[in-house]
Amino acid sequence: MPRGTFAVLGVGILAISTAAPLIKLVPDVPPLVVAAYRLGLAALIFTPLSLIRLRTERASILARDLWIVAGAGMCLALHFAVWIASLRYTSVASSVALVTMNPLLLAIAGYLIWHERLVSRQWFGIGWALLGSMCIGWNDFQQPGPNVGSAIYGDVLAVCGAVMVSAYLLCGRFARTGLSLSVYVGLVYGCAALVLIMGCLLFQLSLFGYATQDYIILILLALLPQVLGHTILNWALAYMSPTLVALAILGEPIGAALLAWVFLNEPVVWLQGIGAVCLLTGIVLGQKQ
């Protein structure tokens, strides 16, 4: 393992933690447009590189792989669309804690689809995480908002985001080994960006005409959490176990909540904090070793 690997991983966690606070800073930009810019700008960087490398891998790629890429792109697009929308209704702390439930959902999917055995520790973790989710939901249900129960609606959207990112990761499990990770990710980003742009056109949402400050934040949203953060996480997987990287990613809710508290004046109340701790503890216990 190269020296400074943990420090670099820490930078990656900090980078992905900026996503939710940055999204909160563009309230005048529709969530679908925010998602389109985040993935669209990232695709401009990754997809051309993937297409270049695709030439050397073309012989090992089947039509099945392209369907997997299309399905993964659709799931990733829906993940960002609903999760970004959740931040319009609920707090950063609640949204990010709930959207990180995907390790638990993947464990449940493995049990239902591949009949993978879940040990007692994992079942305990799933129950503990559900308890944490209920604490967050109960706290948010009591919060004032533009509509009755708006915060809980945001929580539901965040959980839907967790479901869609789990589906995105499951698509990757079906991908052939002949399709390298870098090519796969670049193609998926390109497909997801196209889906989001088509969604903006379908719902007649303009991609232009926003304030200069909004465009600066949208560019930062693409560069910091998407390009820098996720690139570092993929790099770290070459030197660390997936379990260790997955545990490190659980630092995102903590980092995002701290950034929101400092820069957005979003406090974390006691019941919400207890729920987040229970949820993250459940995720640690419930995921595969």
BAFI-3210 file (N, C-alpha, C; in Angstrom, 3 decimals, decimal comma, padded with zeros to 6 digits):
// residues 289
n [1|2|3|4|5|6|7|8|9|10|11|12|13|14|15|16|17|18|19|20|21|22|23|24|25|26|27|28|29|30|31|32|33|34|35|36|37|38|39|40|41|42|43|44|45|46|47|48|49|50|51|52|53|54|55|56|57|58|59|60|61|62|63|64|65|66|67|68|69|70|71|72|73|74|75|76|77|78|79|80|81|82|83|84|85|86|87|88|89|90|91|92|93|94|95|96|97|98|99|100|101|102|103|104|105|106|107|108|109|110|111|112|113|114|115|116|117|118|119|120|121|122|123|124|125|126|127|128|129|130|131|132|133|134|135|136|137|138|139|140|141|142|143|144|145|146|147|148|149|150|151|152|153|154|155|156|157|158|159|160|161|162|163|164|165|166|167|168|169|170|171|172|173|174|175|176|177|178|179|180|181|182|183|184|185|186|187|188|189|190|191|192|193|194|195|196|197|198|199|200|201|202|203|204|205|206|207|208|209|210|211|212|213|214|215|216|217|218|219|220|221|222|223|224|225|226|227|228|229|230|231|232|233|234|235|236|237|238|239|240|241|242|243|244|245|246|247|248|249|250|251|252|253|254|255|256|257|258|259|260|261|262|263|264|265|266|267|268|269|270|271|272|273|274|275|276|277|278|279|280|281|282|283|284|285|286|287|288|289]
n.u [000,841|000,675|002,365|000,466|-002,016|-004,338|-004,716|-005,270|-007,631|-009,197|-009,406|-010,965|-013,377|-014,088|-014,506|-016,760|-018,543|-019,241|-021,305|-024,184|-024,444|-023,636|-025,665|-027,809|-027,266|-028,206|-031,044|-032,765|-032,480|-033,914|-034,188|-033,799|-032,375|-030,077|-029,049|-028,597|-026,552|-024,543|-023,905|-023,635|-021,441|-019,457|-019,501|-018,475|-015,820|-015,147|-016,425|-015,394|-012,758|-013,361|-014,498|-012,273|-010,659|-012,365|-011,975|-009,952|-011,183|-013,332|-013,723|-014,301|-016,750|-020,208|-023,603|-025,199|-023,731|-023,988|-026,683|-026,685|-025,122|-026,858|-029,051|-027,841|-027,126|-029,654|-030,638|-028,731|-029,197|-031,849|-031,366|-029,815|-031,661|-033,920|-032,692|-031,430|-033,717|-034,810|-033,416|-034,613|-036,654|-036,032|-033,538|-029,930|-028,507|-030,408|-031,134|-028,682|-027,865|-029,908|-029,735|-027,429|-028,017|-027,630|-025,738|-027,077|-029,425|-028,338|-027,395|-029,821|-030,912|-029,097|-029,754|-032,420|-032,285|-029,956|-029,939|-028,141|-026,683|-027,589|-025,997|-026,553|-025,594|-025,884|-028,681|-029,346|-028,122|-029,657|-032,156|-031,441|-030,727|-033,198|-034,555|-033,098|-033,806|-036,516|-036,412|-035,259|-037,270|-039,504|-038,648|-038,386|-040,969|-042,234|-041,257|-041,563|-042,691|-043,124|-045,302|-047,498|-045,774|-043,624|-040,898|-040,763|-041,531|-039,313|-037,507|-038,495|-037,967|-035,179|-034,691|-035,697|-033,724|-031,590|-032,444|-032,346|-029,603|-028,617|-029,695|-028,260|-025,658|-026,075|-026,462|-023,849|-022,783|-023,653|-022,222|-019,889|-016,599|-014,931|-015,378|-013,844|-013,480|-013,078|-013,962|-016,587|-017,687|-017,397|-019,051|-021,502|-021,888|-022,180|-024,560|-026,364|-026,271|-027,405|-030,009|-030,923|-030,772|-032,618|-034,851|-035,071|-035,739|-038,160|-039,810|-039,789|-037,797|-035,531|-032,105|-030,501|-029,960|-029,680|-028,360|-024,993|-023,584|-024,933|-024,140|-021,420|-021,474|-022,686|-020,696|-018,680|-019,994|-019,910|-017,130|-015,944|-017,394|-018,133|-016,157|-013,539|-013,996|-015,245|-013,397|-011,133|-012,124|-012,426|-009,741|-008,667|-009,649|-007,865|-005,859|-006,907|-009,225|-012,548|-014,430|-013,265|-013,124|-015,852|-016,703|-015,358|-016,724|-018,990|-018,397|-019,321|-022,066|-021,536|-019,570|-021,025|-023,161|-021,764|-020,644|-023,008|-023,991|-022,069|-021,920|-024,506|-026,119|-027,649|-028,839|-028,315|-030,694|-031,395|-032,882|-032,736|-029,968|-029,494|-030,934|-029,440|-026,963|-027,748|-028,623|-026,258|-024,649|-026,100|-025,748|-023,010|-022,948|-024,651|-023,695|-021,905|-018,976]
n.v [-001,197|002,180|004,947|007,288|006,540|006,319|008,991|010,083|008,715|009,867|012,472|011,876|011,048|013,432|014,941|013,681|014,233|016,832|016,982|017,006|019,448|021,308|020,970|022,007|024,680|025,548|026,314|027,343|025,927|023,289|019,930|017,810|019,071|019,780|017,211|016,423|018,179|017,473|014,750|015,010|016,772|015,272|013,062|014,148|014,100|011,419|009,648|010,020|009,005|006,395|005,496|005,523|003,523|001,475|000,434|-001,450|-003,425|-004,313|-006,795|-008,548|-007,867|-008,319|-008,127|-008,292|-007,005|-004,338|-003,907|-004,155|-001,934|000,098|-000,349|000,073|002,759|003,971|003,383|004,745|007,376|007,750|007,432|009,756|011,711|011,372|011,433|013,966|015,507|014,897|016,472|018,907|018,814|017,571|017,442|017,754|015,934|013,882|013,019|012,157|010,180|008,269|007,629|006,206|003,623|001,539|-000,703|-002,447|-002,964|-004,273|-006,576|-007,736|-008,095|-009,962|-012,111|-012,618|-012,905|-014,404|-016,237|-016,009|-016,689|-015,067|-014,108|-014,099|-011,718|-009,946|-009,893|-008,723|-006,249|-005,227|-004,941|-003,064|-000,902|-000,327|000,555|002,906|004,317|004,691|006,385|008,683|009,218|009,691|011,950|013,771|013,835|015,479|017,956|021,383|022,575|023,513|021,994|019,722|017,154|017,300|016,871|014,137|013,160|013,869|012,133|009,673|009,881|009,878|007,264|005,922|006,733|005,275|002,702|002,784|003,244|000,903|-000,882|-000,032|-000,827|-003,568|-004,113|-003,823|-006,107|-008,053|-007,521|-008,411|-009,793|-009,089|-006,482|-003,702|-001,894|000,922|001,497|000,599|002,304|004,843|004,572|004,092|006,512|008,213|007,201|007,622|010,421|011,125|010,107|011,779|014,315|013,959|013,644|016,222|017,618|016,357|017,124|019,771|021,433|023,980|024,020|026,145|029,677|030,300|031,746|033,039|032,208|029,856|028,184|027,952|026,496|024,146|023,195|022,722|020,729|018,638|018,286|017,996|016,009|014,037|013,598|013,899|012,732|010,108|009,010|008,769|006,895|004,625|004,297|003,712|001,178|-000,472|-000,863|-001,338|-003,338|-004,033|-003,954|-002,294|000,139|000,525|000,881|003,256|004,986|005,430|007,591|009,729|010,663|011,812|013,757|015,327|016,225|017,778|019,775|020,933|021,928|023,843|025,583|025,883|026,254|024,156|022,480|019,384|017,602|015,871|013,400|012,882|012,639|010,341|008,483|008,514|007,498|004,915|003,914|003,971|002,281|-000,070|-000,493|-001,043|-003,460|-005,000|-005,323|-007,351|-009,176]
n.w [000,000|-000,954|000,631|002,502|001,622|003,191|003,840|001,338|000,801|002,790|001,768|-000,441|000,795|002,055|-000,240|-001,492|000,478|000,134|-001,651|-000,987|000,626|-001,391|-003,287|-001,878|-002,131|-004,547|-004,883|-006,794|-009,090|-010,841|-009,495|-011,381|-013,378|-011,970|-011,472|-014,124|-014,923|-013,087|-013,730|-016,473|-016,928|-015,691|-017,355|-019,694|-019,151|-018,461|-020,323|-023,071|-022,700|-022,052|-024,443|-026,081|-024,931|-025,330|-027,846|-027,689|-026,269|-027,618|-028,852|-026,796|-025,823|-025,414|-026,714|-024,528|-022,548|-023,286|-022,833|-020,086|-019,389|-020,282|-018,571|-016,066|-016,372|-016,508|-013,917|-012,344|-013,157|-012,233|-009,519|-008,842|-009,571|-007,824|-005,320|-005,194|-005,389|-002,906|-001,139|-001,265|000,470|002,920|005,560|005,188|006,806|007,359|004,748|003,556|005,342|005,024|002,295|002,154|002,736|001,019|001,248|003,016|001,574|-000,609|000,633|001,379|-001,161|-002,184|-000,590|-001,371|-004,194|-004,954|-002,971|-000,900|002,188|005,188|008,087|011,672|012,700|010,531|010,185|012,606|012,234|010,104|011,364|013,326|011,729|010,567|012,832|013,309|010,982|011,440|013,653|012,480|010,603|012,282|013,665|011,514|010,582|012,316|011,735|010,719|007,530|004,013|003,265|004,974|006,538|004,771|005,184|005,769|003,337|001,829|003,062|002,184|-000,546|-000,415|000,475|-001,745|-003,508|-002,440|-003,067|-005,877|-006,379|-005,388|-007,236|-009,436|-008,681|-008,576|-011,258|-012,126|-011,046|-012,755|-014,984|-017,565|-017,092|-019,119|-019,705|-018,751|-015,613|-015,820|-018,426|-018,250|-016,222|-017,450|-019,734|-018,500|-017,095|-019,312|-020,481|-018,347|-018,154|-020,627|-020,264|-018,189|-019,383|-021,455|-019,841|-018,756|-021,090|-021,680|-019,544|-019,971|-018,830|-018,483|-019,400|-019,265|-018,503|-015,819|-012,737|-012,561|-010,293|-009,698|-011,811|-011,266|-008,881|-009,809|-011,495|-009,601|-008,216|-010,002|-010,305|-007,695|-005,766|-007,690|-009,842|-008,549|-005,921|-006,378|-008,130|-006,498|-004,660|-006,295|-006,979|-004,478|-004,049|-005,284|-003,479|-001,001|000,922|-000,314|001,757|003,713|002,310|001,885|004,519|005,072|003,409|004,834|006,282|004,898|005,540|008,053|007,468|005,615|007,202|009,090|007,425|006,492|008,875|009,536|007,255|006,266|008,391|009,491|012,053|013,886|015,457|018,590|018,370|015,659|015,401|017,003|015,499|013,109|014,002|014,843|012,381|010,785|012,320|012,050|009,315|009,191|010,620|009,082|006,469|004,039|004,896]
ca.u [000,000|001,490|002,264|-000,524|-003,257|-005,462|-004,927|-005,943|-009,006|-009,876|-009,739|-012,082|-014,592|-014,442|-015,017|-018,138|-019,388|-019,657|-022,386|-025,476|-024,425|-023,589|-027,002|-028,655|-026,927|-028,819|-032,486|-033,525|-032,257|-034,684|-033,353|-033,455|-031,331|-028,866|-028,543|-028,100|-025,254|-023,547|-023,457|-023,262|-020,074|-018,571|-019,446|-017,584|-014,446|-014,931|-016,938|-014,448|-011,663|-013,896|-014,675|-010,942|-010,238|-013,321|-011,458|-009,140|-012,010|-014,525|-013,886|-014,790|-018,012|-021,404|-024,778|-025,674|-023,011|-024,553|-027,955|-026,344|-024,706|-028,061|-029,818|-027,110|-027,242|-031,003|-030,723|-027,911|-029,908|-032,976|-030,804|-029,483|-032,866|-034,767|-031,945|-031,287|-035,042|-035,062|-032,768|-035,510|-037,699|-035,508|-032,214|-028,755|-028,175|-031,373|-031,075|-027,440|-027,863|-030,836|-029,325|-026,288|-028,518|-027,506|-025,132|-028,115|-030,315|-027,609|-027,383|-031,166|-031,045|-028,328|-030,531|-033,630|-032,014|-028,940|-030,091|-026,946|-027,045|-027,321|-025,725|-027,349|-025,098|-026,464|-030,086|-029,372|-027,794|-030,816|-033,147|-030,910|-030,829|-034,617|-034,851|-032,541|-034,621|-037,774|-036,102|-035,116|-038,586|-040,367|-038,164|-038,682|-042,421|-042,667|-040,625|-042,384|-042,276|-044,129|-046,459|-047,485|-045,024|-042,698|-039,606|-040,861|-041,554|-037,914|-036,888|-038,928|-037,203|-033,800|-034,705|-035,811|-032,387|-030,787|-032,901|-031,868|-028,144|-028,413|-029,962|-027,101|-024,543|-026,424|-026,172|-022,413|-022,482|-023,958|-021,347|-018,838|-015,251|-014,256|-015,620|-013,070|-014,197|-013,018|-014,847|-017,955|-018,119|-017,530|-020,243|-022,679|-022,046|-022,712|-025,967|-027,132|-026,381|-028,387|-031,336|-031,293|-031,005|-033,904|-035,867|-035,242|-036,471|-039,513|-040,559|-039,621|-036,949|-034,428|-030,753|-029,773|-030,665|-029,552|-027,370|-023,588|-023,228|-025,491|-023,293|-020,164|-021,753|-022,933|-019,385|-018,038|-020,707|-019,400|-015,694|-015,539|-017,852|-018,261|-014,891|-012,473|-014,372|-015,458|-012,141|-010,288|-012,669|-012,052|-008,290|-008,400|-010,001|-006,702|-004,919|-007,639|-010,338|-013,833|-015,107|-012,671|-013,561|-017,277|-016,807|-014,908|-017,770|-019,973|-018,031|-020,004|-023,138|-020,964|-018,964|-022,065|-023,901|-020,897|-020,574|-024,315|-024,110|-021,169|-022,145|-025,928|-026,818|-028,603|-028,465|-028,756|-031,367|-030,964|-033,520|-032,156|-028,610|-029,589|-031,357|-028,315|-025,978|-028,313|-028,647|-024,890|-024,214|-026,773|-025,115|-021,726|-023,215|-025,449|-023,069|-021,078|-017,562]
ca.v [000,000|003,396|005,850|008,342|006,035|006,678|010,432|010,296|008,246|010,903|013,550|011,387|011,089|014,844|015,415|013,225|014,837|018,177|016,922|017,461|020,897|022,070|020,912|022,935|026,055|025,898|026,046|027,816|025,004|022,056|018,762|017,049|019,830|019,609|015,865|016,392|018,862|016,707|013,591|015,430|017,288|014,142|012,220|014,799|013,734|009,974|008,880|009,955|008,096|005,037|005,144|005,243|002,213|000,481|-000,171|-002,627|-004,409|-004,546|-008,213|-009,312|-007,295|-008,880|-007,252|-008,325|-005,980|-003,033|-003,806|-003,918|-000,531|000,927|-000,488|000,741|004,199|004,373|003,340|005,822|008,623|007,830|007,628|011,163|012,532|011,330|011,847|015,423|016,045|014,730|017,563|020,064|018,606|017,148|017,979|017,061|014,803|012,798|012,531|011,425|008,955|007,292|007,183|005,291|002,309|000,545|-001,995|-003,313|-003,375|-005,260|-007,828|-008,308|-008,552|-011,197|-013,168|-012,913|-013,266|-015,456|-017,114|-015,916|-016,814|-013,935|-014,545|-013,399|-010,342|-009,146|-009,666|-007,741|-004,956|-004,762|-004,459|-001,851|000,169|000,030|001,371|004,230|004,962|005,119|007,565|009,815|009,503|010,276|013,318|014,612|013,959|016,569|019,204|022,268|022,682|024,132|021,109|018,815|015,941|017,465|016,271|012,682|012,921|013,901|010,899|008,594|010,052|009,448|005,791|005,525|006,915|004,127|001,547|002,898|003,056|-000,530|-001,507|000,318|-001,689|-004,930|-004,208|-004,045|-007,499|-008,876|-007,156|-009,376|-009,390|-008,546|-005,040|-003,168|-000,972|002,293|001,592|000,423|003,520|005,927|004,345|004,257|007,951|008,782|006,799|008,306|011,828|011,209|009,900|012,977|015,407|013,663|013,935|017,683|018,006|015,827|017,931|021,172|022,133|024,615|023,758|027,412|030,836|030,399|032,712|032,617|031,471|028,502|027,407|027,662|025,417|022,931|022,708|022,162|019,495|017,597|018,076|017,560|014,679|013,033|013,275|013,695|011,800|008,734|008,519|008,357|005,652|003,539|004,129|003,085|-000,245|-001,222|-001,052|-001,671|-004,266|-003,353|-003,740|-001,123|001,320|000,693|001,462|004,643|005,774|005,797|008,907|010,784|011,335|012,636|014,932|016,173|016,878|018,824|020,875|021,606|022,655|024,992|026,507|026,072|026,446|023,066|021,714|017,993|017,451|014,650|012,195|012,691|012,142|008,955|007,687|008,385|006,595|003,565|003,513|003,690|001,076|-001,187|-000,719|-001,709|-004,838|-005,724|-005,574|-008,550|-008,984]
ca.w [000,000|-000,992|001,779|002,333|001,035|004,062|003,715|000,052|000,982|003,562|000,829|-001,240|001,621|002,194|-001,535|-001,711|001,513|-000,277|-002,637|-000,465|000,901|-002,643|-003,896|-001,119|-002,501|-005,842|-004,737|-007,955|-010,211|-010,619|-009,178|-012,584|-014,062|-011,156|-011,750|-015,506|-014,958|-012,328|-014,498|-017,818|-016,906|-015,386|-018,561|-020,656|-018,791|-018,414|-021,462|-024,202|-022,362|-022,139|-025,854|-026,634|-024,436|-025,803|-029,073|-027,356|-025,574|-028,418|-029,189|-025,643|-025,382|-026,009|-026,685|-023,140|-021,796|-023,618|-022,118|-018,682|-019,315|-020,409|-017,339|-014,992|-016,594|-016,119|-012,454|-011,790|-013,424|-011,304|-008,179|-008,627|-009,712|-006,624|-004,123|-005,223|-005,062|-001,470|-000,395|-001,269|001,474|004,209|005,887|004,655|007,676|007,156|003,375|003,275|006,151|004,453|000,959|002,295|003,162|-000,050|001,618|003,581|000,494|-001,409|001,402|001,257|-002,553|-002,301|000,080|-002,138|-005,596|-005,061|-001,805|-000,063|003,609|006,067|009,452|012,686|012,807|009,461|010,501|013,691|011,636|009,333|012,331|013,957|010,745|010,454|014,010|013,050|009,953|012,065|014,479|011,567|010,046|013,296|013,898|010,359|010,442|013,188|011,348|009,887|006,140|003,163|003,285|006,112|006,263|003,645|005,522|005,623|001,889|001,430|003,538|001,280|-001,781|-000,146|000,488|-003,160|-004,066|-002,009|-003,847|-007,253|-006,443|-005,192|-008,541|-010,270|-008,289|-008,973|-012,693|-012,239|-010,691|-013,914|-016,103|-017,893|-016,706|-020,291|-019,746|-017,629|-014,738|-016,319|-019,592|-017,757|-015,524|-018,414|-020,559|-017,641|-016,891|-020,546|-020,601|-017,304|-018,534|-021,710|-019,670|-017,431|-020,337|-022,083|-018,838|-018,718|-022,295|-021,580|-018,580|-020,391|-017,861|-019,198|-018,929|-019,317|-017,979|-014,366|-012,276|-012,693|-009,076|-009,818|-012,723|-010,559|-007,933|-010,591|-011,941|-008,415|-007,897|-010,898|-010,133|-006,353|-005,350|-008,750|-010,496|-007,569|-004,862|-006,826|-008,698|-005,376|-004,102|-007,210|-006,844|-003,184|-004,126|-005,760|-002,379|000,218|000,729|-000,534|003,036|004,354|001,558|002,162|005,859|004,986|002,750|005,850|006,799|004,133|006,290|009,122|006,841|005,021|008,286|009,656|006,461|006,487|010,133|009,510|006,148|005,971|009,668|009,680|013,241|014,002|016,746|019,281|017,838|014,329|015,611|017,470|014,355|012,171|014,601|014,766|010,976|010,340|013,029|011,394|008,015|009,455|011,031|008,103|005,174|003,932|005,257]
c.u [000,881|001,311|001,241|-001,845|-004,468|-005,765|-005,663|-007,397|-009,815|-010,281|-010,941|-013,397|-015,054|-015,047|-016,455|-019,092|-019,885|-020,897|-023,688|-025,466|-024,381|-024,963|-027,952|-028,419|-027,491|-030,328|-033,305|-033,357|-033,030|-033,777|-032,915|-032,345|-030,004|-028,225|-027,938|-026,740|-024,188|-023,015|-023,013|-021,826|-019,072|-018,410|-018,536|-016,126|-014,215|-015,321|-015,991|-013,273|-012,114|-014,049|-013,338|-010,484|-011,141|-012,821|-010,685|-009,965|-013,213|-014,778|-014,495|-016,142|-019,175|-022,541|-025,350|-025,013|-023,597|-025,902|-027,714|-025,933|-025,926|-028,899|-029,161|-027,209|-028,604|-031,137|-029,927|-028,584|-031,069|-032,501|-030,537|-030,722|-033,674|-034,001|-031,775|-032,613|-035,316|-034,504|-033,583|-036,531|-037,165|-034,099|-031,107|-028,465|-029,107|-031,227|-029,844|-027,363|-028,734|-030,365|-028,120|-026,709|-028,224|-026,744|-026,138|-029,037|-029,645|-027,537|-028,739|-031,387|-030,288|-029,061|-031,726|-033,330|-031,070|-028,969|-028,815|-027,362|-026,658|-027,114|-026,515|-026,901|-025,730|-027,946|-030,232|-029,083|-028,951|-031,888|-032,722|-031,016|-032,277|-035,056|-034,329|-033,346|-035,925|-037,560|-035,982|-036,475|-039,503|-039,959|-038,573|-040,176|-042,947|-042,096|-041,571|-041,835|-043,361|-045,404|-046,352|-046,737|-044,030|-041,355|-039,650|-040,933|-040,128|-037,172|-037,234|-038,160|-035,757|-033,705|-034,849|-034,467|-031,463|-031,156|-032,318|-030,355|-027,795|-028,647|-028,814|-025,912|-024,811|-026,188|-024,689|-022,019|-022,725|-023,022|-020,272|-017,481|-014,479|-014,428|-014,937|-013,884|-014,227|-013,932|-016,298|-018,474|-018,331|-018,771|-021,526|-022,944|-022,665|-024,181|-026,839|-027,323|-027,408|-029,810|-031,806|-031,569|-032,333|-035,054|-036,137|-036,041|-037,927|-040,381|-040,393|-038,889|-035,742|-033,088|-029,926|-030,610|-030,595|-028,450|-025,960|-023,150|-023,741|-024,616|-021,961|-020,358|-022,000|-021,627|-018,633|-018,671|-020,224|-017,940|-015,328|-016,075|-017,820|-016,900|-013,807|-012,829|-014,464|-014,216|-011,205|-010,795|-012,316|-010,555|-007,964|-008,694|-008,838|-005,740|-005,591|-008,751|-011,623|-014,572|-014,581|-013,104|-015,037|-017,498|-016,390|-015,977|-018,850|-019,592|-018,737|-021,153|-022,618|-020,363|-019,996|-022,844|-023,075|-020,799|-021,887|-024,513|-023,274|-021,597|-023,623|-026,767|-027,933|-028,190|-028,971|-029,365|-031,099|-031,578|-032,977|-030,744|-028,599|-029,972|-030,228|-027,268|-026,467|-028,274|-027,252|-024,320|-024,825|-026,164|-023,790|-021,951|-023,861|-024,766|-022,184|-019,637|-016,672]
c.v [001,254|004,241|006,947|007,872|006,433|008,174|010,755|009,854|009,258|012,093|013,147|011,442|012,529|015,375|014,972|013,817|016,225|018,166|017,519|018,953|021,744|022,098|021,878|024,387|026,464|025,635|026,454|026,920|023,719|020,856|017,973|017,749|019,717|018,249|015,779|017,066|018,044|015,543|013,972|015,930|016,181|013,239|012,827|014,436|012,238|009,253|008,882|009,015|006,637|004,590|004,827|003,851|001,099|-000,235|-001,452|-003,729|-004,837|-006,027|-009,010|-008,834|-007,921|-007,861|-007,179|-007,242|-004,592|-002,830|-003,543|-002,465|000,390|000,865|000,206|002,255|004,723|004,421|004,471|007,175|008,805|008,044|009,106|012,047|012,547|011,763|013,357|016,083|015,950|015,885|018,854|019,974|018,264|017,676|017,166|015,813|013,620|012,187|011,676|010,142|007,877|006,772|006,252|003,902|001,206|-000,731|-002,974|-003,838|-004,417|-006,612|-008,519|-008,842|-009,859|-012,381|-013,596|-013,455|-014,457|-016,429|-017,163|-015,898|-015,550|-014,453|-013,687|-011,948|-009,438|-008,865|-008,637|-006,340|-004,377|-004,212|-003,166|-000,658|000,617|000,891|002,792|004,998|005,477|006,338|008,812|010,215|010,172|011,719|014,239|014,802|015,132|017,923|020,056|022,343|023,312|023,304|020,194|017,527|016,076|016,813|014,757|012,300|012,930|012,649|009,724|008,677|009,591|007,926|005,262|005,681|005,769|002,876|001,599|002,732|001,595|-001,281|-001,234|-000,587|-003,148|-005,143|-004,467|-005,469|-008,423|-008,588|-008,222|-008,851|-008,820|-007,054|-004,432|-002,130|000,441|002,488|001,512|001,709|004,666|005,798|004,543|005,743|008,602|008,458|007,539|009,784|012,016|011,049|011,159|014,167|015,202|013,928|015,427|018,173|017,565|016,689|019,432|022,004|022,691|024,275|025,034|028,523|031,000|031,395|032,137|031,799|030,033|027,624|027,037|026,486|024,105|022,333|022,070|020,826|018,337|017,261|017,487|016,166|013,636|012,622|012,962|012,601|010,360|008,156|008,033|007,042|004,457|003,244|003,378|001,587|-001,102|-001,554|-001,451|-002,661|-003,469|-003,065|-002,482|000,157|001,592|001,309|002,928|005,540|006,196|007,091|010,035|011,433|012,244|013,909|015,882|016,922|018,005|020,025|021,659|022,418|023,934|026,030|026,791|026,290|025,421|022,264|020,276|017,824|016,055|013,383|011,860|012,114|010,690|008,036|007,462|007,418|005,147|003,045|003,129|002,453|-000,170|-001,514|-001,451|-003,184|-005,659|-006,034|-006,809|-008,219|-009,235]
c.w [000,000|000,263|001,484|001,752|001,870|003,981|002,420|000,141|001,781|002,703|-000,027|-000,476|001,816|000,901|-001,761|-000,672|001,123|-001,159|-002,105|-000,104|-000,366|-003,317|-003,188|-001,531|-003,854|-005,783|-005,949|-009,184|-009,940|-010,374|-010,405|-013,367|-013,302|-011,441|-013,152|-015,613|-014,234|-013,154|-015,906|-017,889|-016,593|-016,611|-019,619|-020,398|-018,970|-019,701|-022,665|-023,938|-022,466|-023,584|-026,526|-026,215|-024,952|-027,057|-028,784|-026,701|-026,402|-028,663|-028,048|-025,138|-026,151|-025,952|-025,269|-022,298|-022,036|-022,943|-020,633|-018,477|-019,371|-019,130|-016,167|-015,132|-016,193|-014,596|-011,812|-011,994|-012,452|-009,876|-007,921|-008,699|-008,416|-005,385|-004,071|-004,899|-003,564|-000,655|-000,434|-000,138|002,861|004,396|005,237|005,470|007,428|005,772|003,132|004,102|005,518|003,101|001,016|002,767|002,147|000,338|002,213|002,494|-000,399|-000,688|001,295|-000,157|-002,766|-001,685|-000,768|-003,538|-005,701|-003,882|-000,970|001,409|004,378|007,481|010,424|012,843|011,755|009,709|011,625|013,143|010,843|010,266|012,995|013,004|010,550|011,639|013,828|012,023|010,539|012,957|013,611|011,006|011,045|013,604|012,747|010,144|011,252|012,786|010,514|008,477|005,313|003,086|004,497|005,717|005,125|003,926|005,361|004,152|001,333|001,867|002,616|-000,041|-001,590|-000,127|-000,940|-003,871|-003,693|-002,795|-005,260|-007,356|-006,170|-006,500|-009,506|-009,964|-008,655|-010,467|-012,916|-011,914|-011,877|-015,092|-016,314|-017,430|-017,887|-020,441|-018,530|-016,859|-015,308|-017,525|-019,157|-017,118|-016,505|-019,278|-019,751|-017,384|-018,130|-020,733|-019,591|-017,643|-019,642|-021,186|-018,952|-018,348|-021,063|-021,123|-018,722|-019,916|-022,216|-020,666|-018,820|-019,332|-018,595|-018,560|-018,835|-018,684|-016,472|-013,999|-012,414|-011,490|-009,132|-010,707|-012,065|-009,605|-008,667|-011,107|-010,770|-008,033|-008,767|-010,587|-008,770|-005,994|-006,453|-009,328|-009,460|-006,559|-005,328|-007,505|-007,600|-004,775|-004,982|-007,134|-005,553|-003,206|-004,628|-004,621|-001,071|-000,103|000,474|000,762|003,721|003,641|001,826|003,536|005,849|004,370|003,740|006,566|006,070|004,905|007,393|008,542|006,265|006,096|008,912|008,723|006,424|007,754|010,103|008,471|005,860|007,222|009,857|010,916|013,162|015,388|017,301|018,688|016,443|014,439|016,067|016,311|013,372|012,700|014,518|013,332|010,492|011,037|012,396|010,047|008,189|009,786|009,916|006,797|005,224|004,295|004,051]
res [m|p|r|g|t|f|a|v|l|g|v|g|i|l|a|i|s|t|a|a|p|l|i|k|l|v|p|d|v|p|p|l|v|v|a|a|y|r|l|g|l|a|a|l|i|f|t|p|l|s|l|i|r|l|r|t|e|r|a|s|i|l|a|r|d|l|w|i|v|a|g|a|g|m|c|l|a|l|h|f|a|v|w|i|a|s|l|r|y|t|s|v|a|s|s|v|a|l|v|t|m|n|p|l|l|l|a|i|a|g|y|l|i|w|h|e|r|l|v|s|r|q|w|f|g|i|g|w|a|l|l|g|s|m|c|i|g|w|n|d|f|q|q|p|g|p|n|v|g|s|a|i|y|g|d|v|l|a|v|c|g|a|v|m|v|s|a|y|l|l|c|g|r|f|a|r|t|g|l|s|l|s|v|y|v|g|l|v|y|g|c|a|a|l|v|l|i|m|g|c|l|l|f|q|l|s|l|f|g|y|a|t|q|d|y|i|i|l|i|l|l|a|l|l|p|q|v|l|g|h|t|i|l|n|w|a|l|a|y|m|s|p|t|l|v|a|l|a|i|l|g|e|p|i|g|a|a|l|l|a|w|v|f|l|n|e|p|v|v|w|l|q|g|i|g|a|v|c|l|l|t|g|i|v|l|g|q|k|q]
***
